[in-house]
Amino acid sequence: MRIVFFGTPEFAVPSLERLLKGHYHVAAVVTQPDKPQGRSRSTLVPPPVKVAAEAAGLTVLQPARPTGDLFLASLRRLEADLGVVVAYGHILRSELLTLPPRGMVNVHASLLPRFRGAAPIQHAILAGDRETGVSIMRMEEGLDTGPVMFQLKTAIEDDDTAGDLSERLATLGADALLATIRALEDGTPTLRPQDQSEATYAPKVDRDSARLDWTRQDRWLARQIRAFDPAPGAWTTHGGAPLKLFGATPRFGRHTTTEPGTVLSVGDQLLVAAGEGSVEVREVQPAGKTRLTVDEWSRGRGISAGERLS
């Protein structure tokens, strides 16, 4: 079976590698263009999928957008039987979705129809879900609305960050993808329509959604810090400057006489009053700095109990 693979971030790499280990013919890899980085924006950094594809000697296509006659013609020349999409980062139009004879399948990091959209991992942690997983879906024009072909589940542990969960789901996604392709080869695929009435959405994460509101409950704040670890990082301000927080644990109990955001204690951890309870934090990242333990940061900045984060 000839496959064209669409993917961009690290999450997609295990699926690509699993296809290659399974001796499937990956005719080409489509990924997003290299991104400029650095102060001068002069250094181009390739996406992880491109790095993996080139290491395997695969053909790599990097259109700014997967549209237009020239791009479609280049895909037709590949004569792929199936398209596989894993966190590519662009919505694909109908003329592309119908190009491979066996259609296109997508590896999505949630148990559809829950958390359709761009950030299902972060939103599963934010919601306090105890379970998530991956879904293999036959793609159609709607946003993650296609019928589900295969699912695998995993628990969300109390200390899971988005980074932890993403790594685990990437491996599960590769497992589920291979099982789905084998079913297609055997002629035994299942197609389960999604229940539209149960659909929920996971919009793209932005800076505002990562800002901490200390008037909220400790459990919500701890989930928010874990949901945006490692990126973009849940943040607050200290002395007027942004400060990202990592490694959070809720500490139950009310602080009715303490203003939310007040630092209650500083040591190996930073304990901060919330609207209900308090939040213990193990690591911080001041603006322009690397991640530090609370002890390293407090010795350098001299933060003390009674100061306020806002």
N, C-alpha and C positions, 0 to 999 in steps of 0.2 A: 504494500500500500504506500503510495506517494503522499507525503504530507507537507503542507506549508504551515509554518509555525509563526504565530504572532505573539510577541511578548516583549517586555521591557525591563522590569526591575528584578531584583534578586529572587523574589517570590516565584518567578517563572522559570528560573534556571533548573530546579530539580525535575520539572516536567520535561523540559527539553533533553536533559541528560538521560532521563528514563527512556524516552523514545529511542535515543541513540543506542543505549545498552540493550534495548529490545530488538535492535537491528531493523528498525523501521527506516524507510528512505525519506529523510527530511530534505525535500527538494530545495527549500530556501527558508530563511528566517527573515521576518519583517519586524523591525524594531524602530523605536523613535530615534531621531537624530542625536548625535553627540551634543552634550550640553556645555556651554562655556562656564568656566569657574575661575575663581581667583579674583583679586581686586581689579585687575585690568580686564577681566573676562576674556583673556586671550588663550587660556588653556582649555582645550576641548576634551571632555571626559566621556568615554563611551559608556552606554548602558551595560549593566551586567550581562544581559542576554547576548549582546554583540560580542563581548569578551569570550563567553562560553562558545558561541557559534564559530567564531574565528579560530579558536583553539581546536575545534573539531574539523576545521577545513570546510565549513559550510558557506554557501552563498548568502550574503547579507544585503537586504534592501532597507533603506532608511528614508522613506518619503516624509516630507513635512506633514502631509496628510494622506491617508490611504484612499485617494480619490483621483479621478482623471483618467482619460483614455490611455495615456502612456503607461500608467501604473497598472491598470487592468490588463493591458496587452502583455505586460511583463509577467503577470500572474498566469495568464492563459498559456503562455509558452512553457510554464513549469509543468503543465498537465497533472496537477495534483488531484488526488482522489478525495482528500479530506483536508479541511482547515482546522487548526487547533489554536485557540486564543486563550492566553493566560496573562491577565493584567497588562494588556497592550497599551491602554491609555487613550484610545480613540473609539468613538462609536462607528461601527461599520455599516455601510449602506447596503440596500437590498441587492444591487447589482454585484456586489462583492460576496455577500452571504450565499448567493445562489450559484456562484462560479464553480466550486468543486462539486462533482457529481454526488458525493455523499454529504454535502453540506458542510457546516462549520459547527464545532462544539467549543464550549467555553468552560474553563475551570474557575468557579466562583467560590470565594472564601466565606460562605455562609450556608445555612440550611434553608435554601429557598422554599417558599417565597419570603422568608424573613431576611431583612436587610439586603434588598436590592440596592445597587448603586456603588459608589466609588470607595467607600470606607467601611466595609462590613466588619472588619476585625476591631477597629476602634469603637464602633457603635455597640458591638456585642459586649465589650468590657464596660462601656459607659452604662449600658442598660442593666448591668448586674446579672446577665444571663449565666446560668451554670453549665451550659452546653452550647457548642457550636459545631461547625464541620465544614465540609466542602461539598459542592454540588457540581456535577457535570450536566450541562444544559445544552440542548440543541438551540442554536442561536436563531433569533428572528429580529425584526426591526425594533420591537419595544425594548425598554430598558430592563434587561434580565428577566424577561417575561416568558421565555421559551420553555418547552416541556423538559422536565428533569429526567435524566437517563440513569444517574447513579449518584449515591450520597454515602459519605463516611462521616462519623461523628467523633468528637473528642470533648472531654470535660474542660471547662475553664477553671483553673485553680485560683485560689485566693490571691496568690502573688504573681499571677501571669501578667506580663506586660504585653503591649502590642507586638514588640519584637519577638518575645518568646512564642506567642501564639502564631505569629506569621511564619516563623521557622517550622513549627509543628504542622501547620496547615499546608505549607508548601510541599512537605513530604507526603501528607495524606492526599493532596491534590494529584501528585504524580502517580500514586497508587490507584486512585479512582480513575484517572485518565487511561491508564493502561488497561484496567478492567473493562472500561467502556469500549476502547478500540478492539479488544478481543471479542467483545459481544457483537460489534459491528462486523468483524471478519466472519464470525460464526453464523451471522444472520439472526441473532437472538437479542437485539437491543430492545429495551423497554422505554416507553415514552409516557411519562406521567404528567399530565397538564397541571400547572400550578393553580392553586385556589386563590383567585385574585382578591377575595374578601379578606384573606389573611396576610396580604402583602404589607410589609413595612419597608422603610427606606433608610439608607445610610449615606447622606450627602457628603460631599468632599469636605475634609477638615480644613479649617482656615484659622488664622491667628486669633480671631475673636472667640472661636469655640474652645480654644486651648487656654483662655485666660481664667484664672481661678477666682471664684467669688466666695470669699471666706464666710459669708453669711449662710452658706449652704451646709448641709449635714456632712459630718466627717466621712461617712461611707461614700457619699457621692464624690467628694473631693479626692479621696484616695483612689477611687476608680478612674477619675479624670486624669490623675497623674500617671496611673499605669497605662491608660488608653493612649496617651500621647508620648510614650516612651518606646523608642528613642526619638522619634520625630513627630511633630515639630517641637515637642517639649511643652508640658503645661507650665504656665508662667504667672508670676505675680511681680510686684515691684518692691524694691528695698532702697530707700534713700533716693527715690525718683528714677532708679535704673531697673531695667528688666532683670528678673531672676527666674531661671527655670528650676523646677524641683523634680526629683526622681526618688524612687524607692519608698513609697508611702504606705503607711499602715494606719487604719482608723483606731483611735483610742477612745472608747465609749465613756460617757459621763457628761454631764452638763456643766457649762461654765457661765452661769447666768450673770455673773458680775464682771466678766472679762469680755472686752470688745473683740469681736471676730477679727482674726488676723494678727492678734497679739502673740508674740513669742513667749511661751510659758517656761521653756527651759532650753539650754544649749549644752551639748556634750558630744557624744558620738552621734547622736541624733538631734534634730531640731523639732521641738514640739510646739505646734501652733494651734491656737484656739479657733474652733469653727463655730458656725451658728448653733450647732448641736454637737457636743463632743469635741475632740481635738484630733489633729493629724500629726503623725510622727514621720519625719522625712530623713533619709539617710544620705542623699547626695544632692548637690546643687550645681548650677552652671551660671555664673554671672555673665553678663554681656561681654562678648569678645574673649571669653576664657573657655578652657576645657572643663569637663565634669570633675568635681572635687567632692571628697567626703565632707560632711558637715564639720568635722573636727579641723580639717585642713583650711576650710573657708573661714571658720570662726576665728582661728588663730591669726589669719591674715587680715581679716576685716574687723575683728573685735565686736561682732554682734553679741548682744546679751539679752537676757530675759527682760521683758518689758517693752522692747522695740516692736514696731508694728510693720507687717507686710500688708500691702494694699493692691 
